[in-house]
Amino acid sequence: MDLKQLRAFVTVAETGNVTRASGLLNLVQPAVSRQLKLLEEDLATELFDRGRHGMQLTDSGKTMLEYARRILNEVARAKAEIKPVNAPIAGIVSIGLLASTADLLGTRLATMVAERFPDIRLRLTIGYAGHLQDWLEAGDVDAALLYGRKETPQLHVKELLEESLWVVAPASAKLSSKRPLSFERVAREPFILPSAPQGLRAVIEHAATEAGVSLQIRTETNALSIQKSLVMMGQGWSILPLVCIAPEIQRGELSAAPLKAPGLKRTIVLAASSNRQATAPVRYVVATLLDCVRQTFDDGCWPEARWRD
């Protein structure tokens, strides 16, 4: 198995066609087919179903694709980071952002990294905390913002800030920041929530259990935009951090209210894998991410939040 075989395999898998793959790889078709055959012989299994509908991955091929992409990404990162002593800081750094913080932080972080380290290529990956932690532990992202996570043998964790979670409803519900709601009142409404076992879902269900109520879950979705759209349409209520619904509240598309004391809060943390050494580009970008979060907080752009450090 070598890198040429892996590149050929990934390109064919992504294009679904040897002809298109050969054009992208600047190779003749027989050479691409030869690389695939050698890889399959090495693995002692077929990676593609070859039919009139193109090259379709087998189950083994789907598994191999994940590993092949990861290997090629790691090689690309190594090439970018191995440089002369006096060369500028360069490399590929992947940062995971929570869906609820992506709009708030994504553009600012990308701008700060570009200004400070123009030779670093930044990859921003957006997702819910559970997905981000899986990608972090698998090595697909170098560092990520999570919430509610503690230090583990697999993760280094630094607490950043604590934010309140608010009840979110259609504008017609006329919820107000001046009228906190009890969990018992909120539980009368149908809910739009992330799918289990996502962290936000776990926080909400734990609070419901503590309050002795059961939630009427109408729809589950791991897309924040769909979650908010369904609430706007009157399909149900939800509970979200105020930071990700502030624009919709200002435009009069949603209404929101805090929960009665003690309320509901979550802690945002910066997490990195303890199983792999952070390269210089990763360290610089992580430091920039910390600056980005702190500046956003200091600018008053993170409502109902409290700095923990």
VEXMIDO-575359 format. One record per residue (C-alpha): chain; residue in three letters; x, y, z; residue number from 1. Coordinates in Angstrom, 1 decimal. Layout:
N
{node A,ala,{X,Y,Z},NUM} ...
END
This chain:
309
{node A,met,{0.0,0.0,0.0},1} {node A,asp,{1.4,3.4,-0.9},2} {node A,leu,{0.2,7.0,-1.2},3} {node A,lys,{-0.4,6.8,-5.0},4} {node A,gln,{-2.9,3.9,-4.4},5} {node A,leu,{-4.7,5.9,-1.7},6} {node A,arg,{-4.9,9.0,-3.8},7} {node A,ala,{-6.3,7.0,-6.7},8} {node A,phe,{-8.8,5.2,-4.4},9} {node A,val,{-10.0,8.4,-2.8},10} {node A,thr,{-10.4,10.3,-6.1},11} {node A,val,{-12.3,7.4,-7.7},12} {node A,ala,{-14.5,7.2,-4.6},13} {node A,glu,{-15.3,10.9,-4.7},14} {node A,thr,{-15.9,11.1,-8.5},15} {node A,gly,{-17.5,7.6,-8.9},16} {node A,asn,{-15.8,7.2,-12.2},17} {node A,val,{-12.3,6.1,-13.3},18} {node A,thr,{-12.3,8.4,-16.3},19} {node A,arg,{-13.0,11.5,-14.3},20} {node A,ala,{-10.5,10.4,-11.6},21} {node A,ser,{-7.7,9.9,-14.2},22} {node A,gly,{-8.2,13.4,-15.4},23} {node A,leu,{-8.0,14.9,-11.9},24} {node A,leu,{-4.9,12.8,-11.2},25} {node A,asn,{-3.3,13.5,-14.6},26} {node A,leu,{-2.9,9.7,-15.2},27} {node A,val,{-4.1,7.4,-17.9},28} {node A,gln,{-7.1,5.2,-17.0},29} {node A,pro,{-5.2,1.9,-17.0},30} {node A,ala,{-2.7,3.4,-14.4},31} {node A,val,{-5.6,4.4,-12.1},32} {node A,ser,{-7.2,1.0,-12.5},33} {node A,arg,{-3.9,-0.6,-11.7},34} {node A,gln,{-3.5,1.4,-8.5},35} {node A,leu,{-7.0,0.3,-7.4},36} {node A,lys,{-6.3,-3.4,-8.2},37} {node A,leu,{-3.0,-3.3,-6.2},38} {node A,leu,{-4.7,-1.8,-3.2},39} {node A,glu,{-7.5,-4.3,-3.3},40} {node A,glu,{-5.0,-7.2,-3.6},41} {node A,asp,{-3.1,-5.8,-0.6},42} {node A,leu,{-6.3,-5.6,1.5},43} {node A,ala,{-7.6,-8.9,0.1},44} {node A,thr,{-11.1,-7.4,-0.5},45} {node A,glu,{-13.0,-5.5,-3.2},46} {node A,leu,{-13.4,-1.8,-2.5},47} {node A,phe,{-15.8,-1.1,-5.3},48} {node A,asp,{-18.9,-2.6,-7.0},49} {node A,arg,{-18.1,-2.0,-10.7},50} {node A,gly,{-21.3,-1.7,-12.6},51} {node A,arg,{-23.0,0.3,-15.3},52} {node A,his,{-23.9,3.0,-12.7},53} {node A,gly,{-20.2,3.7,-12.0},54} {node A,met,{-17.9,2.8,-9.2},55} {node A,gln,{-19.9,2.2,-6.0},56} {node A,leu,{-18.1,1.7,-2.7},57} {node A,thr,{-18.6,-1.6,-1.0},58} {node A,asp,{-18.9,-1.7,2.8},59} {node A,ser,{-15.2,-2.4,3.0},60} {node A,gly,{-14.6,0.5,0.6},61} {node A,lys,{-16.6,2.9,2.8},62} {node A,thr,{-14.5,1.9,5.8},63} {node A,met,{-11.3,2.3,3.9},64} {node A,leu,{-12.3,5.7,2.6},65} {node A,glu,{-12.3,7.2,6.1},66} {node A,tyr,{-8.8,5.9,6.8},67} {node A,ala,{-7.4,6.8,3.4},68} {node A,arg,{-8.7,10.4,3.8},69} {node A,arg,{-7.2,10.6,7.2},70} {node A,ile,{-3.8,9.3,6.1},71} {node A,leu,{-3.6,11.7,3.2},72} {node A,asn,{-4.7,14.6,5.4},73} {node A,glu,{-1.9,13.7,7.9},74} {node A,val,{0.7,13.5,5.2},75} {node A,ala,{-0.4,16.9,3.8},76} {node A,arg,{-0.2,18.4,7.3},77} {node A,ala,{3.3,17.0,7.8},78} {node A,lys,{4.5,18.4,4.5},79} {node A,ala,{3.2,21.8,5.4},80} {node A,glu,{4.8,21.8,8.9},81} {node A,ile,{8.2,20.4,7.9},82} {node A,lys,{10.0,23.6,6.9},83} {node A,pro,{13.3,25.4,7.3},84} {node A,val,{14.0,26.9,10.8},85} {node A,asn,{13.4,30.5,9.7},86} {node A,ala,{10.4,29.8,7.5},87} {node A,pro,{7.0,31.3,8.5},88} {node A,ile,{4.6,29.4,10.6},89} {node A,ala,{2.6,27.2,8.1},90} {node A,gly,{0.4,24.2,8.2},91} {node A,ile,{-3.2,22.9,8.2},92} {node A,val,{-5.2,23.4,11.4},93} {node A,ser,{-8.7,22.1,11.9},94} {node A,ile,{-10.9,23.7,14.6},95} {node A,gly,{-14.3,22.5,15.7},96} {node A,leu,{-17.0,25.0,16.6},97} {node A,leu,{-20.3,24.4,18.2},98} {node A,ala,{-23.3,25.1,15.9},99} {node A,ser,{-24.5,27.7,18.3},100} {node A,thr,{-21.3,29.6,18.3},101} {node A,ala,{-20.3,29.3,14.6},102} {node A,asp,{-21.9,32.5,13.4},103} {node A,leu,{-20.5,34.4,16.4},104} {node A,leu,{-16.9,33.2,16.1},105} {node A,gly,{-16.3,31.7,12.7},106} {node A,thr,{-15.7,34.8,10.6},107} {node A,arg,{-13.8,36.6,13.4},108} {node A,leu,{-11.5,33.6,14.0},109} {node A,ala,{-10.8,33.1,10.3},110} {node A,thr,{-9.9,36.8,9.9},111} {node A,met,{-7.6,36.8,13.0},112} {node A,val,{-5.7,33.7,11.8},113} {node A,ala,{-5.3,35.1,8.3},114} {node A,glu,{-3.9,38.3,9.7},115} {node A,arg,{-1.6,36.7,12.2},116} {node A,phe,{-0.5,33.6,10.3},117} {node A,pro,{-1.1,34.0,6.6},118} {node A,asp,{0.6,30.7,5.8},119} {node A,ile,{-1.7,28.6,8.0},120} {node A,arg,{-4.6,27.0,6.2},121} {node A,leu,{-7.6,27.0,8.7},122} {node A,arg,{-10.3,24.4,8.5},123} {node A,leu,{-13.5,25.2,10.4},124} {node A,thr,{-15.8,22.2,11.2},125} {node A,ile,{-19.2,22.9,12.7},126} {node A,gly,{-21.3,20.5,14.7},127} {node A,tyr,{-22.9,19.5,18.0},128} {node A,ala,{-20.7,18.8,20.9},129} {node A,gly,{-21.1,15.0,20.7},130} {node A,his,{-20.0,15.0,17.0},131} {node A,leu,{-17.1,17.4,17.7},132} {node A,gln,{-15.8,15.2,20.5},133} {node A,asp,{-15.9,12.1,18.3},134} {node A,trp,{-14.0,14.0,15.6},135} {node A,leu,{-11.5,15.3,18.1},136} {node A,glu,{-10.8,11.9,19.6},137} {node A,ala,{-10.5,10.5,16.1},138} {node A,gly,{-7.9,13.2,15.1},139} {node A,asp,{-10.2,14.8,12.5},140} {node A,val,{-10.0,18.1,14.3},141} {node A,asp,{-7.1,19.5,16.4},142} {node A,ala,{-9.1,21.4,19.0},143} {node A,ala,{-12.8,22.2,19.5},144} {node A,leu,{-15.2,24.1,21.6},145} {node A,leu,{-17.4,21.8,23.6},146} {node A,tyr,{-19.5,22.2,26.6},147} {node A,gly,{-19.9,20.4,30.0},148} {node A,arg,{-16.9,18.3,29.4},149} {node A,lys,{-14.4,17.5,32.2},150} {node A,glu,{-10.7,16.5,31.9},151} {node A,thr,{-10.3,12.9,30.8},152} {node A,pro,{-7.3,10.7,29.9},153} {node A,gln,{-8.3,11.4,26.2},154} {node A,leu,{-9.0,15.2,26.5},155} {node A,his,{-7.3,18.3,27.8},156} {node A,val,{-10.1,20.7,28.8},157} {node A,lys,{-10.0,24.4,29.7},158} {node A,glu,{-13.2,26.1,30.9},159} {node A,leu,{-13.9,29.4,29.1},160} {node A,leu,{-17.3,30.8,29.9},161} {node A,glu,{-20.8,29.9,31.3},162} {node A,glu,{-23.9,30.9,29.4},163} {node A,ser,{-27.6,30.7,30.2},164} {node A,leu,{-30.0,28.6,28.2},165} {node A,trp,{-33.4,30.3,27.4},166} {node A,val,{-36.8,29.1,26.4},167} {node A,val,{-37.4,29.9,22.7},168} {node A,ala,{-40.9,30.2,21.1},169} {node A,pro,{-42.5,31.7,18.1},170} {node A,ala,{-42.9,35.5,18.1},171} {node A,ser,{-46.6,35.1,18.7},172} {node A,ala,{-46.0,33.6,22.1},173} {node A,lys,{-44.6,37.0,23.2},174} {node A,leu,{-42.1,35.6,25.7},175} {node A,ser,{-40.1,38.3,27.5},176} {node A,ser,{-36.8,38.5,29.3},177} {node A,lys,{-38.7,40.1,32.1},178} {node A,arg,{-41.0,37.2,32.7},179} {node A,pro,{-39.0,34.0,33.5},180} {node A,leu,{-40.9,30.7,33.0},181} {node A,ser,{-41.0,27.6,35.2},182} {node A,phe,{-40.0,24.3,33.7},183} {node A,glu,{-43.5,23.0,34.5},184} {node A,arg,{-45.0,25.7,32.3},185} {node A,val,{-42.6,25.1,29.5},186} {node A,ala,{-43.2,21.3,29.5},187} {node A,arg,{-46.8,21.9,28.4},188} {node A,glu,{-45.6,22.8,24.9},189} {node A,pro,{-44.3,20.4,22.2},190} {node A,phe,{-40.5,20.6,21.8},191} {node A,ile,{-38.1,20.8,19.0},192} {node A,leu,{-34.8,19.3,20.2},193} {node A,pro,{-31.5,17.9,19.0},194} {node A,ser,{-31.3,14.2,18.7},195} {node A,ala,{-30.0,12.1,21.6},196} {node A,pro,{-27.3,11.7,22.8},197} {node A,gln,{-26.2,15.3,22.0},198} {node A,gly,{-25.0,17.3,25.0},199} {node A,leu,{-27.6,20.0,24.8},200} {node A,arg,{-30.4,17.4,24.7},201} {node A,ala,{-28.9,15.7,27.8},202} {node A,val,{-28.8,19.0,29.7},203} {node A,ile,{-32.4,19.7,28.9},204} {node A,glu,{-33.7,16.2,29.7},205} {node A,his,{-31.7,16.2,33.0},206} {node A,ala,{-33.4,19.5,34.0},207} {node A,ala,{-36.8,18.1,33.1},208} {node A,thr,{-36.2,15.1,35.3},209} {node A,glu,{-35.1,17.3,38.2},210} {node A,ala,{-38.3,19.3,37.8},211} {node A,gly,{-40.4,16.1,37.7},212} {node A,val,{-41.9,16.7,34.2},213} {node A,ser,{-41.9,14.9,30.9},214} {node A,leu,{-41.2,16.7,27.6},215} {node A,gln,{-43.4,16.3,24.6},216} {node A,ile,{-40.8,16.0,21.8},217} {node A,arg,{-42.4,16.6,18.4},218} {node A,thr,{-39.3,16.8,16.2},219} {node A,glu,{-35.6,16.0,16.6},220} {node A,thr,{-33.0,17.6,14.4},221} {node A,asn,{-29.2,18.1,14.6},222} {node A,ala,{-29.4,21.1,12.3},223} {node A,leu,{-29.7,24.3,14.3},224} {node A,ser,{-31.1,26.3,11.4},225} {node A,ile,{-34.0,23.8,11.0},226} {node A,gln,{-34.5,23.8,14.8},227} {node A,lys,{-35.0,27.6,14.8},228} {node A,ser,{-37.1,27.5,11.6},229} {node A,leu,{-39.5,25.0,13.1},230} {node A,val,{-39.9,27.1,16.2},231} {node A,met,{-40.6,30.2,14.0},232} {node A,met,{-43.3,28.2,12.1},233} {node A,gly,{-45.0,27.3,15.4},234} {node A,gln,{-44.2,23.7,15.4},235} {node A,gly,{-43.0,23.7,18.9},236} {node A,trp,{-40.7,25.4,21.5},237} {node A,ser,{-37.1,24.8,22.3},238} {node A,ile,{-34.3,25.7,24.7},239} {node A,leu,{-31.2,27.3,23.3},240} {node A,pro,{-28.3,29.6,24.3},241} {node A,leu,{-29.4,33.2,23.9},242} {node A,val,{-26.3,33.9,21.8},243} {node A,cys,{-27.6,31.8,18.8},244} {node A,ile,{-31.1,33.3,18.7},245} {node A,ala,{-30.3,37.0,19.5},246} {node A,pro,{-30.5,38.1,15.8},247} {node A,glu,{-33.9,36.4,15.3},248} {node A,ile,{-35.2,38.0,18.5},249} {node A,gln,{-34.1,41.4,17.4},250} {node A,arg,{-35.9,40.9,14.0},251} {node A,gly,{-39.0,39.9,15.8},252} {node A,glu,{-39.0,36.3,14.4},253} {node A,leu,{-38.7,34.6,17.7},254} {node A,ser,{-39.4,35.4,21.3},255} {node A,ala,{-37.5,34.1,24.3},256} {node A,ala,{-37.5,34.0,28.1},257} {node A,pro,{-35.1,32.8,30.9},258} {node A,leu,{-36.1,29.9,33.1},259} {node A,lys,{-36.9,30.6,36.7},260} {node A,ala,{-34.2,30.2,39.3},261} {node A,pro,{-31.9,28.4,39.3},262} {node A,gly,{-32.2,28.5,35.6},263} {node A,leu,{-30.4,26.4,33.1},264} {node A,lys,{-26.7,27.0,32.2},265} {node A,arg,{-23.9,25.3,30.2},266} {node A,thr,{-20.2,25.8,30.3},267} {node A,ile,{-18.2,26.3,27.1},268} {node A,val,{-14.8,24.6,27.2},269} {node A,leu,{-11.8,24.4,24.9},270} {node A,ala,{-10.8,20.8,24.4},271} {node A,ala,{-7.8,19.2,22.7},272} {node A,ser,{-6.7,15.6,22.4},273} {node A,ser,{-4.2,14.4,25.0},274} {node A,asn,{-3.1,11.5,22.7},275} {node A,arg,{-1.3,13.6,20.1},276} {node A,gln,{1.3,16.3,20.5},277} {node A,ala,{0.1,19.8,19.3},278} {node A,thr,{2.2,21.2,16.5},279} {node A,ala,{3.4,24.8,16.4},280} {node A,pro,{0.6,25.8,14.0},281} {node A,val,{-2.0,24.2,16.2},282} {node A,arg,{-0.7,25.9,19.3},283} {node A,tyr,{-0.7,29.3,17.5},284} {node A,val,{-4.3,28.9,16.2},285} {node A,val,{-5.6,27.6,19.6},286} {node A,ala,{-4.1,30.7,21.2},287} {node A,thr,{-5.8,32.8,18.6},288} {node A,leu,{-9.1,31.0,19.3},289} {node A,leu,{-8.8,31.9,23.0},290} {node A,asp,{-8.2,35.5,22.0},291} {node A,cys,{-11.2,35.4,19.7},292} {node A,val,{-13.6,34.0,22.4},293} {node A,arg,{-12.3,36.5,25.0},294} {node A,gln,{-12.6,39.5,22.6},295} {node A,thr,{-16.1,38.5,21.6},296} {node A,phe,{-17.1,38.3,25.2},297} {node A,asp,{-15.4,41.6,26.1},298} {node A,asp,{-17.2,43.3,23.2},299} {node A,gly,{-20.5,42.4,24.8},300} {node A,cys,{-21.4,40.1,21.9},301} {node A,trp,{-22.1,37.0,24.1},302} {node A,pro,{-25.3,37.8,26.0},303} {node A,glu,{-26.1,36.2,29.3},304} {node A,ala,{-22.6,34.8,29.7},305} {node A,arg,{-20.1,34.8,32.5},306} {node A,trp,{-16.3,34.4,32.0},307} {node A,arg,{-15.0,31.4,34.0},308} {node A,asp,{-11.2,31.9,33.7},309} 
END
